[in-house]
Amino acid sequence: MAVVVNKPIPEFEALATGGIKVSNQTHLGQTVVLYFYPKDNTPGCTTEAMQFRDKYKDFVKAGAQVFGVSRDNMKSHDDFKTKLELPFELIADTEEKMCHMFGVVKNKIMYGKKVKGIERSTFLIGADGVLKQEWRGLKVPGHVEEVLKAVKTLKKAA
């Protein structure tokens, strides 16, 4: 099942840092921001995580939960989270189940070789479990502010 804007998120279950299980059911009643990123401890991903961290209180105030998602394992996520003092949890999608469901696995060219990588993408899920908005293949600068604005707009509409 793929995700589609204005449709409910398909069933999924994943483990996150802090020993938390996240599924399409666990956060009903709350707005959820899922941001997919290529890899812990890389420059763009570190910048993006820090921007979500710095705006985290604003997301919470607007009624949203934030989760970062990558293919890194739990140990890598725990280290990344501690190093950057992230106030939100990171989902370890080591089997790429969520990555495929959200359609973020893309062929990329790195150092002249074709590799499968994660396309930096963010998904905004409403309190009703419906995908409200998506940003795909995005650039980090200004992105977090744009997502926060969308969350606040969603809150006003509720």
Buried (B, 14 or more C-beta within 10 A) or exposed (E): EEBEEEEBBEEBEBBBBEEEEBEBEBBEEBBBBBBBBBBBEEEBBBBBBBBBBEBBEBBBEBBBBBBBBBBBEBEBBBEBBEEBEBBBBBBBBBEEEBBEBBBBBBEEEEEEEEEEBBBBBBBBBBBEBBBBBBBBEBEBEEBBEEBBEBBBBBBEEE
